[in-house]
């Protein structure tokens, strides 16, 4: 998976979190925001290490 695909995945998870937050599903939104942050951190560390 190249960098563009990784950033698209992070962006889609983040947008899904925003939609969940607006619709009132706060627990799901929290999980989505956390997973986007963790995945983004993993992608950044892999990019720095390589």
C-alpha positions in Angstrom: 0.0 0.0 0.0 1.6 3.3 -1.0 1.4 6.5 0.9 -1.5 8.0 -1.0 -3.7 5.0 -0.1 -2.7 5.2 3.5 -3.6 8.8 3.7 -6.9 8.1 2.0 -7.7 5.4 4.6 -6.9 7.8 7.4 -9.1 10.5 5.8 -12.0 8.2 5.3 -11.9 7.0 8.9 -11.7 10.6 10.1 -14.7 11.6 7.9 -16.6 8.6 9.2 -15.9 9.8 12.7 -17.2 13.3 11.9 -20.4 11.8 10.4 -20.8 9.6 13.5 -20.3 12.6 15.8 -22.9 14.7 14.0 -25.4 11.9 14.0 -25.0 11.5 17.8 -23.1 8.3 18.0 -20.4 9.6 20.3 -18.9 6.2 21.3 -18.4 5.1 17.7 -17.1 8.6 16.8 -14.5 8.3 19.6 -13.4 4.9 18.4 -13.1 6.2 14.8 -11.1 9.3 15.8 -8.8 7.1 18.0 -8.2 4.6 15.2 -7.5 7.4 12.7 -4.9 8.9 15.1 -3.2 5.6 15.9 -3.1 4.6 12.2 -1.8 8.0 11.2 0.9 7.7 13.8 1.9 4.2 12.5 2.1 5.5 9.0 4.2 8.5 10.0 6.6 6.3 12.0 7.0 3.8 9.1 7.7 6.7 6.7 10.3 8.2 9.1 12.1 4.8 9.6 12.3 3.9 6.0 
